[in-house]
Amino acid sequence: FTGGPNNDGNITEITGTGPAQITVQVQADPRYHINNITFANNQANDLSWNLTNPPYIATITDTNVDNIDSEYSVNILDTVANATVLCDPSIKNRPNR
């Protein structure tokens, strides 16, 4: 993964600053498609996702309403080998100070 403030795919947002759109992109051979994104520690339902076209780009929406410390898992499908790979960076919403 790349992106985010440390270029490691992890993201930190400020709670209460309005919704954030987070783009997730698999930068590899086009045979790799985003198959699913799940969220851990998302009890407030601040996080949701939408697959775009092409299928190696997805958008995560973070409402930034609640303080959260979540991880998102991206299930990536290798369409040639018919195998999946799981990747799981974090998303944090920290208080606005």
C-alpha positions as a Markdown table, in Angstrom:
| # | Residue | x | y | z |
|---|---|---|---|---|
| 1 | Phe | 0.0 | 0.0 | 0.0 |
| 2 | Thr | 1.0 | 3.6 | -0.6 |
| 3 | Gly | -0.8 | 6.9 | 0.3 |
| 4 | Gly | -1.7 | 8.5 | 3.6 |
| 5 | Pro | 0.5 | 10.8 | 5.6 |
| 6 | Asn | 3.3 | 8.2 | 6.0 |
| 7 | Asn | 2.9 | 6.7 | 2.5 |
| 8 | Asp | 2.0 | 3.3 | 4.0 |
| 9 | Gly | -1.7 | 3.2 | 3.3 |
| 10 | Asn | -2.7 | 4.3 | 6.9 |
| 11 | Ile | -4.9 | 7.3 | 7.1 |
| 12 | Thr | -5.7 | 9.8 | 9.9 |
| 13 | Glu | -8.6 | 12.2 | 9.7 |
| 14 | Ile | -9.8 | 14.9 | 12.1 |
| 15 | Thr | -13.2 | 14.2 | 13.7 |
| 16 | Gly | -15.9 | 16.8 | 13.0 |
| 17 | Thr | -14.3 | 18.2 | 9.8 |
| 18 | Gly | -16.8 | 16.7 | 7.4 |
| 19 | Pro | -16.8 | 13.6 | 5.2 |
| 20 | Ala | -13.5 | 12.5 | 3.7 |
| 21 | Gln | -13.2 | 10.5 | 0.4 |
| 22 | Ile | -10.3 | 8.1 | 0.6 |
| 23 | Thr | -9.2 | 6.5 | -2.7 |
| 24 | Val | -7.8 | 3.0 | -2.6 |
| 25 | Gln | -5.9 | 1.9 | -5.7 |
| 26 | Val | -4.2 | -1.4 | -6.4 |
| 27 | Gln | -1.1 | -0.3 | -8.4 |
| 28 | Ala | -0.1 | -3.5 | -10.1 |
| 29 | Asp | -1.0 | -5.6 | -13.0 |
| 30 | Pro | -4.6 | -4.9 | -14.1 |
| 31 | Arg | -5.5 | -8.6 | -13.4 |
| 32 | Tyr | -5.7 | -7.6 | -9.7 |
| 33 | His | -9.2 | -6.3 | -8.8 |
| 34 | Ile | -10.6 | -5.1 | -5.5 |
| 35 | Asn | -13.0 | -7.8 | -4.5 |
| 36 | Asn | -14.2 | -6.5 | -1.1 |
| 37 | Ile | -13.4 | -4.0 | 1.7 |
| 38 | Thr | -14.3 | -4.7 | 5.3 |
| 39 | Phe | -13.8 | -2.6 | 8.4 |
| 40 | Ala | -12.8 | -3.6 | 11.9 |
| 41 | Asn | -13.8 | -1.4 | 14.9 |
| 42 | Asn | -16.5 | 0.5 | 12.8 |
| 43 | Gln | -19.3 | 0.2 | 15.4 |
| 44 | Ala | -20.4 | 3.8 | 14.7 |
| 45 | Asn | -20.6 | 3.0 | 10.9 |
| 46 | Asp | -18.4 | 6.0 | 10.1 |
| 47 | Leu | -16.8 | 4.0 | 7.2 |
| 48 | Ser | -18.3 | 2.7 | 4.0 |
| 49 | Trp | -16.9 | 1.9 | 0.6 |
| 50 | Asn | -17.8 | 1.9 | -3.1 |
| 51 | Leu | -16.1 | 0.1 | -6.0 |
| 52 | Thr | -15.4 | 2.3 | -9.1 |
| 53 | Asn | -14.5 | 1.5 | -12.6 |
| 54 | Pro | -11.8 | 0.3 | -13.3 |
| 55 | Pro | -12.2 | -2.4 | -10.6 |
| 56 | Tyr | -8.7 | -1.8 | -9.1 |
| 57 | Ile | -9.9 | 1.5 | -7.6 |
| 58 | Ala | -12.3 | 1.9 | -4.7 |
| 59 | Thr | -13.5 | 4.9 | -2.6 |
| 60 | Ile | -13.8 | 4.7 | 1.2 |
| 61 | Thr | -16.1 | 7.4 | 2.7 |
| 62 | Asp | -15.3 | 8.4 | 6.3 |
| 63 | Thr | -18.0 | 10.5 | 7.8 |
| 64 | Asn | -15.6 | 11.9 | 10.4 |
| 65 | Val | -18.4 | 12.1 | 12.9 |
| 66 | Asp | -17.0 | 9.8 | 15.6 |
| 67 | Asn | -13.5 | 9.2 | 17.0 |
| 68 | Ile | -12.4 | 5.8 | 15.7 |
| 69 | Asp | -9.4 | 3.6 | 15.5 |
| 70 | Ser | -10.3 | 1.2 | 12.7 |
| 71 | Glu | -8.6 | -1.0 | 10.2 |
| 72 | Tyr | -9.8 | -1.6 | 6.7 |
| 73 | Ser | -9.1 | -4.9 | 4.9 |
| 74 | Val | -8.9 | -4.9 | 1.2 |
| 75 | Asn | -9.6 | -8.3 | -0.4 |
| 76 | Ile | -7.7 | -8.3 | -3.8 |
| 77 | Leu | -8.6 | -10.9 | -6.4 |
| 78 | Asp | -5.9 | -12.1 | -8.9 |
| 79 | Thr | -8.2 | -12.8 | -11.9 |
| 80 | Val | -5.6 | -15.0 | -13.6 |
| 81 | Ala | -4.7 | -17.3 | -10.7 |
| 82 | Asn | -8.2 | -17.0 | -9.1 |
| 83 | Ala | -6.6 | -16.3 | -5.7 |
| 84 | Thr | -7.1 | -13.6 | -3.2 |
| 85 | Val | -4.7 | -11.5 | -1.1 |
| 86 | Leu | -5.8 | -9.6 | 2.0 |
| 87 | Cys | -4.2 | -6.2 | 2.9 |
| 88 | Asp | -5.2 | -4.2 | 6.1 |
| 89 | Pro | -3.9 | -0.6 | 6.8 |
| 90 | Ser | -5.6 | 1.5 | 9.5 |
| 91 | Ile | -7.9 | 4.5 | 9.5 |
| 92 | Lys | -8.0 | 6.8 | 12.6 |
| 93 | Asn | -10.2 | 9.7 | 13.4 |
| 94 | Arg | -8.6 | 11.8 | 16.1 |
| 95 | Pro | -10.2 | 14.6 | 18.1 |
| 96 | Asn | -10.0 | 18.1 | 16.7 |
| 97 | Arg | -7.6 | 20.0 | 19.0 |
